[in-house]
Every structure is written in structure tokens, then in C-alpha cells.
Amino acid sequence: MSIIEVRNLHKVYRDHVAVQDVSFTVERGEIFGILGPNGAGKTTTVECVGGLRHADGGTISVLGLDPVTDRDELRQRVGMQLQESELPERIKVWEALDLYSSFYREPADWEQLLNLLGLADKRNTAFKKLSGGQKQRLSIALALVGKPEIAILDELTTGLDPQARRDTWQLIENVRDQGVTILLVTHFMEEAERLCDRIAVIDTGRVVALDTPAGLVSTVDVEQRIRFRPSVPLDDRLLADLPEVTSVHRTGTQIVVTGTGNVLHAVTSVLARNQIVAADLRVEQASLDDAFVELTGRKNNN
């Protein structure tokens, strides 16, 4: 069942078209990702979905509500963590949660949220003294304190170190397991691939692809790259003559073999027959990052 429906969304800021023609649906219980480079229109899109901005064209339905005319009701049922959200420096963690819970008819027990998000020992800590990861955890708590059916999370892990980012991913998966549908905005490929059930790739204000992470990756050339250092000198023709191999080249002491089909088995079989050990063997297959480049025609700089 679709609980978010966006059709032909259009948004203009003066002479800049931020969103040209965006359409997608989100099903109940999924983590739906919006992926794209900076300036692609991701944040504008979710701010329109959350009722923070008025669309200039198209239609949006969230839980059967219009984000503009039903904004007050929508805010009782949708939680948002915004990219630029900040709190007063001196407000304590418990004060922020107590304040936000007062905005809702049936708020969650924010004491339980403190425990769920690992902030119980920071309840009396001022916002300015929290680490980046702790601030993100608090942002999630504030988005969940109204017991929302949908949580909109925008660039949730930007600026976090790798461990804090992975801890946050686990939290998001736990939130989904509690029955919350999540609309996640990101420009991190690994994040989208790890968390999302489906992804809309937005570039220059348009949806250029919409599929599961695996479905997006399948649009990329299926060639594989095998990298290794041979234990003894190797004649490149030994591998180049294999039907599965499309190219063989060297990078310093490393050999890089590109091929299709069961190329890994073909290469390792030849090496074994010739008593050659493949040191530092690494197999590279198409990734979501490759699909992004294929779909947008440019690399993701993050």
C-alpha cells in the first residue's frame, strides 16, 4: 500500500528550477531512498512532502493527506530530521525531548527513546557539548518523539566518522523494525545500498532511475575486474586467450583482468594449472556507485 504518492512535482526558486518533474511512491514499512549529488533537488523534494514548502506543480499525498491543506494533521503523523536542523546551544537533551513531545497529541515516552538511542547518560548534557554522532541520535529521537508513522531523514550521516555512521545505520534499521516507514535522503552510495529497499536517483531535479539497489546495479555493464600479483612471471597471453577474458593489463606488479561470465573460475583454474599463486587477489564487480555514474554521467564526489 502506497502511503506517499508524489506525481509530477515541480518547484522553482526565482529563476532556478530546483525540481522539474519528480514522481515516486513509498510503500508502508519500507526504507525508501532518495539518492543524488548535491543540488540535485533531494532536500526540496522531501520538504515539499513534509509540508515545509509549497510545490509549484504536481500533486503530493502523504497518508492520504495534502501536505499543504492538512499540514497540522500531517505533522502529528510524520517526523522530520532536517539537514540543517540545530538547537539552542545550552538546551539539555532531556529539555529538547520534553519540549518536542509537548507538540504532539500522543507523544512517545521520551525516556524510552533516550535508552533506545543510547543517550540516557547524556540526558543532562547541553546540545553544544554533544559529539556529531550524539547530535544525530538526538535528531532521530526528536523525529520519533511524536510516534510518527513516517520518518523523513535528510542527509542523516553527513559529517560523521565511519563508526558513527554505521552505528546510525543500525539505529535506522531498528526504527524501521518498530513499524516506521522511512524516507531517507542521502548522497552516500554505501548508505543507500545498505539501508534502502528501493531508491529514486534524482539528478538536476528529475528522477533518472527508480529501482531496488540490486536492480540499479544490474543496469551497469556486468564485466568483472580481477586484480592480483602473480607469484612468478606470467605471460599475459595465458589469460588473454581465455574466452571469458576481454582484456589484460598491468599496473606496476599487479595484473588486472577484465571479463564476463565465470571469468574468476577460468582465471584461477589457469593459474592453478601453471602453479601460479595469485597474491592479494581482489574481485571488483559493479556497485551502486558504478550505477550512479552510468545514470547521471558523472562521479559522486562524496
Order of alpha helices (4+ residues) and beta strands (2+ residues): beta-beta-beta-alpha-beta-alpha-beta-alpha-alpha-alpha-beta-alpha-beta-alpha-beta-beta-alpha-beta-alpha-beta-beta-alpha-beta-alpha
